[in-house]
Amino acid sequence: MQNCLAIDVAKGKSMVSLISSCGEVLIDPYEINHSINDFTNLLNRIKKLKLDNISVIMESTGIYHRPIERFFLENNFKVYTINALYSKMYKRNLRKTKTDKLDCISLAELFFTTDFKQYIKPDDLYLNMNALSRQYFALCDLCTNIKNRYKNLIYLCFPEYEIIFKGEMIYSNIALSFIEKYPHADIISNTRIDALQNFFRKSNFRYWKRKANIIKEYALKSYPSVNMNDESVSNLSQLARLINDYQKEIETIKYKLIFLAKKSKYFESINSIFGIGEFTTSIIIAELGDINRFNNIKELTAYCGLDPSIKQSGRSIDIHGPISKSGNKYLRKILFVSCLNIVRLSPKCHIENDIEIYYRKKRNEGKHHYAAIIACTTKLLRKILALCKQLDK
């Protein structure tokens, strides 16, 4: 006889209930906190029943299910972590009633009527890489927001900085360090030219004398929106320091990701694809994990959210709509950028790349540029899966 420990997970607490395949409630639904004492008490209650073949089922709820998942895996239980969207579809009914206790019963019913794959804990290598990947994307998002604010403050304090440090150079280490120290035009006007020259000379800037003279000239002519005592000036200095720190941390994460990715057996195969460098390969491995867990390309495209949405009703013709976007957004983003690079670089390198040929085919069919690139991401996924599966044979 099978027994199911159904767990409805919430933040810091969960509702648990043990139910047999006959429908008998062996442990009535009750709430536990995600603490070692409550976990141990639950385990002792289960052991007192002296049951065999106990499985644990829960929904994947971001990071909130991780403590209870870890506890039961370490105690050698069969753990089934299912997608919350799947269980939600199963729980649909005419009534609007929803409670944590009913959710436990619904999970148990779902377990006894559907076959699931047992959750296998990923290798520590992939877990650590995934943690680094998510930290990288989080810092990039923060850095982007700060950069937007940084550009606005530059316009208020010394707009000519955008002429002096053109384009992306305004985010370079030397520009950020200089702006942190001299965030306002009047501060530069009141500073001796040899002090400015000395700053660039210590930074090993090639044209240190010329650069200092240019900045001094612009500062003397500038009339900023705020005076040098305004709070915006100190804010600009602070943001320049923050961007510098974030960029250094992002570079450190990139180095760590590449170092760990090279330990994976899939690294060389994915990196061998034209247009995919070491860092992109590292992100792909970090987000995919052990690619061998995907049985076919349909599972992989669904995981990335690249599967098409299909609408059909009655006699209407099947309509293939846009991609579902219900999967891993980070992986989808990196695949999209990779295909853009492949399509852009292939003609310049005079390489008849299969993905670039596929892109041109889709464009000739009348597809929009972005629709053609999305189609290429699926083809790129097929290529990655095929190369990695060859290693597992």
C-alpha positions in Angstrom: 0.0 0.0 0.0 1.3 3.4 -0.9 1.2 6.3 1.5 1.6 10.0 0.6 2.7 12.8 2.8 1.1 15.8 1.1 2.7 19.2 2.0 1.1 22.6 1.1 4.1 24.9 1.3 4.0 28.6 2.4 6.7 31.1 3.5 8.2 29.8 6.7 5.4 27.2 7.4 3.6 24.4 5.7 0.4 22.3 6.1 1.1 18.6 6.2 -1.1 15.5 6.0 -0.4 11.8 5.6 -2.9 9.9 3.5 -3.0 6.3 2.3 -3.9 5.1 -1.2 -7.2 3.9 0.3 -8.1 7.5 1.2 -7.5 7.0 5.0 -6.1 10.1 6.7 -3.3 8.7 8.9 -2.2 12.2 10.1 -4.8 14.9 10.1 -3.7 18.1 8.4 -1.8 20.4 10.7 0.6 23.3 10.4 4.3 23.1 11.0 7.0 25.8 11.0 10.1 25.4 8.9 12.3 24.6 11.9 14.4 21.6 12.9 12.1 20.9 15.9 8.9 20.8 13.9 10.5 18.7 11.2 11.8 16.2 13.7 8.5 16.0 15.5 6.8 15.2 12.1 9.4 12.6 11.3 8.8 10.9 14.7 5.0 10.8 14.2 5.6 9.1 10.8 8.0 6.6 12.3 5.5 5.6 15.1 3.0 4.5 12.4 5.6 2.0 11.1 4.6 2.4 7.5 6.4 1.4 4.4 6.5 3.0 1.0 5.9 6.6 2.1 6.3 9.3 -0.6 6.4 13.1 -0.1 4.7 15.4 -2.6 4.8 19.2 -2.6 4.6 22.1 -5.0 7.7 23.9 -6.2 7.2 27.4 -4.7 10.3 29.4 -5.5 12.7 29.1 -2.6 10.1 28.4 0.2 9.9 24.7 -0.3 13.7 24.2 -0.2 14.0 23.6 3.6 11.4 20.9 3.9 12.6 19.3 0.6 16.1 19.2 1.9 15.0 17.6 5.2 13.1 14.7 3.6 15.8 14.1 1.0 18.4 13.8 3.7 16.2 11.3 5.5 15.9 9.1 2.4 12.3 9.7 1.5 11.0 9.7 -2.1 10.3 13.3 -2.8 8.2 14.6 -5.7 8.4 18.3 -6.3 5.8 19.3 -8.9 5.1 22.5 -10.8 2.5 24.6 -9.1 0.8 25.4 -12.5 0.2 21.7 -13.0 -1.3 21.1 -9.6 -3.5 24.3 -10.0 -4.9 22.9 -13.2 -5.8 19.7 -11.4 -7.5 21.5 -8.5 -9.9 23.4 -10.8 -13.5 23.0 -9.7 -16.9 24.8 -9.8 -16.6 25.9 -6.2 -14.4 28.7 -5.1 -13.4 27.0 -1.8 -9.7 27.0 -1.2 -8.0 26.2 2.1 -4.6 24.8 3.0 -6.2 21.6 4.3 -8.0 21.0 1.0 -4.8 21.7 -0.9 -3.1 18.9 1.0 -5.9 16.5 0.1 -5.8 17.7 -3.6 -2.0 17.0 -3.7 -2.5 13.5 -2.3 -5.3 12.8 -4.9 -3.0 14.1 -7.6 -0.2 11.8 -6.5 -2.4 8.7 -6.5 -3.8 9.3 -9.9 -0.7 10.6 -11.8 2.8 9.2 -12.4 5.6 11.6 -11.4 9.3 11.5 -11.7 11.0 11.3 -8.3 13.0 14.4 -7.5 16.7 13.8 -7.9 18.9 16.4 -6.2 21.2 18.0 -8.7 24.9 17.8 -8.4 26.4 20.4 -6.1 28.4 21.8 -9.1 25.1 22.8 -10.9 23.5 24.1 -7.8 26.5 26.4 -7.1 26.6 27.5 -10.7 22.9 28.3 -10.7 23.3 30.4 -7.5 26.1 32.3 -9.2 24.0 32.8 -12.3 21.1 34.2 -10.4 23.4 36.5 -8.5 24.9 37.7 -11.8 21.5 38.6 -13.3 20.3 40.2 -10.0 23.5 42.5 -9.9 23.1 43.3 -13.6 19.5 44.5 -13.0 20.6 46.6 -10.1 23.5 48.0 -12.0 21.2 49.0 -14.9 18.9 50.9 -12.6 21.7 52.7 -10.9 23.3 53.6 -14.3 20.1 55.3 -15.4 20.1 57.4 -12.2 23.8 58.0 -12.6 23.3 59.5 -16.1 20.6 61.8 -14.9 22.8 63.1 -12.0 25.6 63.7 -14.5 23.4 65.9 -16.5 22.6 67.9 -13.4 26.1 68.2 -12.0 28.4 68.3 -15.0 26.7 67.4 -18.4 29.9 67.8 -20.3 31.1 64.5 -18.7 29.2 62.7 -21.5 31.3 64.5 -24.1 34.6 63.9 -22.2 33.8 60.2 -21.5 32.0 59.1 -24.7 29.6 56.1 -24.9 30.3 53.2 -22.6 33.6 54.8 -21.4 31.5 56.8 -18.9 31.1 53.4 -17.0 34.8 52.6 -17.2 36.8 52.3 -14.0 38.8 55.4 -14.6 35.7 57.5 -15.4 33.8 56.2 -12.3 36.8 56.9 -10.0 37.3 60.4 -11.4 33.6 61.3 -11.2 33.5 59.9 -7.6 36.2 62.2 -6.6 35.2 65.2 -8.8 31.3 65.0 -9.2 30.7 68.7 -10.0 32.1 71.2 -12.5 32.8 73.8 -9.9 34.9 71.3 -7.9 37.1 70.8 -10.9 37.3 74.5 -11.6 38.6 75.0 -8.0 41.2 72.2 -8.4 44.7 72.8 -9.7 45.5 71.3 -13.1 48.5 69.4 -11.8 46.2 67.6 -9.3 43.9 66.5 -12.1 46.9 65.4 -14.2 48.3 63.5 -11.3 45.1 61.5 -11.0 45.2 60.3 -14.6 49.0 59.7 -14.4 48.5 57.4 -11.3 45.8 55.6 -13.2 48.2 54.8 -16.1 46.1 56.8 -18.5 47.9 57.2 -21.8 47.0 60.9 -22.5 46.9 62.0 -18.9 48.0 65.6 -19.5 45.7 66.2 -22.5 42.7 64.6 -20.7 43.2 66.8 -17.6 43.4 70.0 -19.7 40.2 69.1 -21.7 38.3 68.4 -18.4 39.5 71.7 -16.9 38.4 73.7 -20.0 35.0 72.2 -20.0 34.5 72.7 -16.3 35.4 76.5 -16.6 32.7 76.9 -19.4 30.1 74.7 -17.8 27.0 76.0 -15.9 25.4 73.0 -14.2 21.7 72.7 -13.1 22.7 72.6 -9.4 25.5 74.2 -7.3 28.3 72.2 -5.8 26.7 72.1 -2.3 23.5 70.3 -3.6 22.7 66.8 -2.4 22.7 65.6 -6.0 26.5 66.1 -6.1 27.1 63.7 -3.2 24.5 61.3 -4.7 26.5 61.2 -7.9 29.7 60.5 -6.1 28.0 57.6 -4.2 26.5 56.1 -7.3 29.8 56.2 -9.2 31.3 54.2 -6.3 28.4 51.7 -6.3 28.6 51.1 -10.0 32.3 50.5 -9.7 31.8 48.0 -6.9 29.0 46.2 -8.7 31.0 45.9 -11.9 33.9 44.4 -10.0 31.6 41.9 -8.3 30.0 41.0 -11.7 33.5 40.3 -13.2 34.3 38.1 -10.2 31.1 36.1 -10.7 31.9 35.7 -14.4 35.3 34.3 -13.5 33.9 31.9 -10.9 31.1 30.7 -13.3 33.6 29.9 -16.1 35.9 28.2 -13.6 33.1 25.9 -12.4 31.6 25.4 -15.9 34.9 24.0 -17.2 34.4 21.1 -14.7 31.2 20.1 -16.5 31.4 17.5 -19.2 29.1 19.6 -21.4 31.4 22.7 -21.5 33.5 21.8 -24.5 30.5 20.6 -26.6 28.4 23.8 -26.0 31.5 26.1 -26.3 32.3 24.5 -29.7 29.2 26.1 -31.2 30.0 29.1 -33.3 29.1 32.4 -31.6 28.9 31.0 -28.0 31.8 32.1 -25.8 33.0 30.7 -22.5 30.8 32.9 -20.4 27.6 32.3 -22.4 28.4 28.5 -22.2 28.7 28.9 -18.4 25.3 30.6 -18.1 23.6 28.0 -20.3 25.1 25.1 -18.2 24.2 27.0 -14.9 20.5 27.4 -16.0 20.1 24.0 -17.6 21.9 22.0 -15.0 22.3 18.3 -16.0 20.8 18.4 -19.5 20.5 14.6 -19.4 17.3 15.0 -17.3 15.5 16.2 -20.4 14.2 13.3 -22.5 13.5 15.2 -25.7 13.5 18.7 -27.3 9.8 19.3 -26.4 10.6 19.1 -22.7 13.6 21.4 -23.1 11.8 24.1 -25.1 8.9 24.0 -22.6 11.5 24.5 -19.8 12.8 27.5 -21.6 9.3 28.9 -22.3 9.9 28.7 -26.0 7.0 26.3 -26.8 4.3 27.9 -28.9 0.9 28.5 -27.4 -1.9 26.8 -29.4 -5.5 27.9 -29.5 -8.2 25.6 -31.0 -11.9 25.4 -30.3 -14.7 23.5 -32.2 -14.2 23.7 -35.9 -11.7 26.5 -35.7 -8.2 26.0 -37.2 -5.3 25.5 -34.8 -3.7 28.8 -34.2 0.0 28.7 -33.2 0.4 31.9 -31.2 3.4 33.4 -29.6 5.8 31.5 -27.3 4.4 30.7 -23.9 7.2 32.5 -21.9 6.3 30.3 -18.9 9.7 28.8 -18.5 13.2 29.9 -17.5 13.4 33.6 -18.5 17.2 33.8 -17.9 18.0 31.0 -20.2 15.5 32.3 -22.8 17.3 35.7 -22.7 20.8 34.3 -23.1 19.7 32.0 -26.0 18.1 35.0 -27.7 21.3 37.1 -27.4 23.4 34.1 -28.6 21.3 33.8 -31.7 21.6 37.5 -32.4 25.4 37.2 -32.1 25.5 34.2 -34.4 23.3 35.9 -37.1 25.4 39.1 -36.9 28.8 37.4 -36.9 28.3 34.7 -39.5 28.3 36.9 -42.6 31.4 38.8 -41.4 33.3 35.6 -40.8 32.2 34.1 -44.1 30.9 31.0 -42.4 27.9 29.1 -43.7 26.4 28.6 -40.3 23.3 26.4 -40.0 21.6 28.8 -37.6 22.2 31.8 -39.8 20.9 29.9 -42.9 17.8 29.0 -40.9 17.4 32.6 -39.9 17.5 33.7 -43.6 15.0 30.9 -44.5 12.5 32.3 -41.9 13.0 35.8 -43.1 12.3 34.7 -46.7 9.1 33.2 -45.5 8.0 36.6 -44.4 8.8 36.3 -40.6 9.6 39.3 -38.6 13.3 39.7 -37.5 12.4 38.8 -33.9 10.1 35.9 -34.8 13.0 34.5 -36.9 15.4 34.9 -34.0 13.0 33.1 -31.7 12.8 30.2 -34.2 16.6 30.2 -34.2 16.7 29.8 -30.4 14.7 26.6 -30.7 17.2 25.3 -33.4 20.1 26.3 -31.1 18.5 24.3 -28.3 18.2 21.3 -30.5 21.9 21.6 -31.4 22.9 21.9 -27.7 20.7 18.9 -26.7 22.1 16.7 -29.6 25.7 17.5 -28.7 25.2 16.8 -25.0 23.3 13.6 -25.6 26.2 12.3 -27.7 28.4 12.5 -24.6 25.9 10.4 -22.5 25.8 7.5 -25.0 
